Amino acid sequence: MRKYLLHVLIISFVFLLTPTVQVATYAGITSDVYIESRINGEFEGWDGDTIIKLMNGQIWQQTEYYYYYTYSYMPKVIIFKSDYGYKMKVDGVDKAIGVIRLK
């Protein structure tokens, strides 16, 4: 019995030390794999084929048609995997938009 309790205690301790995975939830999609960055410069919304350059050097292009005008300077973005590719959520825009990585 003591040996069993010791094993249970050790297993419980291991689970406590295991790091948790951060999860991003946007637009009803939950993903444990995501990228956080900022847009390198001005963001003037989505125009159907917008190209976004990020501070981390990546370049992404809009693949999902959506038109929305807004202006912000270096807004935060989160890119996450969805069922049909990747989506980008820009601070200040309610909708996450489909994107593809160019670089």
N, C-alpha and C positions, 0 to 999 in steps of 0.2 A: 504494500500500500504506500509506504514512504517513497519507494522508487517511482511509482506511478505519479504521485504528487510532485516529485522533483521534476519529472519529465514535463508535466503540465506547466509548472512554474517556469521552466527554461523556455518552452515553446511560447508562452505568453510574453516573456521578456523579449524574445527575438522579434515578435510582432510589434512590440512597442518601439523597438529600435529601427524598424524598417521605415524608410522615408515614405511619406505619402506623395502621390502624384498630383500635381496641380491640374485642375480641370477648368477649361474655359467653356462657358455656356452662352451662346448668342443665337438669336433668331431660332430658338427651339432646338439647336444642335449642340450636342455635348461632345467635346473632344479633349483627349488627354495629350495631344500633340499640337502645339501651337507656337507661333513666333510673335514676339512683341517687339515693336520698333516705333519709329516716328517717320513721318513723311519728310523728306529732305527738301524743305522750302514750303511754298504755298500749295494749298489744296483748294481747288475751286469746284469741288463736287464731281459728280459722275456724268459723262456725256455719251455713254454707249461703248466707247473703246478707249477710255482713259488709261494712260500709262502712269504708274506711280513709282517714283524712285524713293527708296527708304534710306535712312541714315546708316543702316548696316550694310549697304552696298547692293542689296537685292533690288531687282526691277520686276514689277508685276504689271499685267495688263488686264483690264476689265473684260470678262467674257460674257457676262449676263447683261442683257439690255436693261438699263435703268438710267433715267435722267433725273438729276437732282442738283440744284445749284446751292452752294453754300461757300463761304470763305473762311478759311482758318490757316494759321501759320504753324507749321510743324506739328500737326495733331498726332496723337498716339494712334497706332493701329495694332490690331491683333489679326493674324492670319491663322486659320484653322482648317483642318481637313473635314470635308463634309462627304456625304454619300456620292456626290458627283464631281469631286475635285476639291478645290480650295475656295474658301470665302474670306473676304476681308471686311472687318468691322472698323470703321473710322470713327473716332470720338466726334460726337456732334451729329452723326447720321444714324438714324434709328435702324436702318436695314443693313444687313451683311450682304455683300455683293460677290458674285462668282468672279474669280480671278485665275490667271495662269502665270507661272513664273517664267520670265524671259531671261533673267540672269541671276 
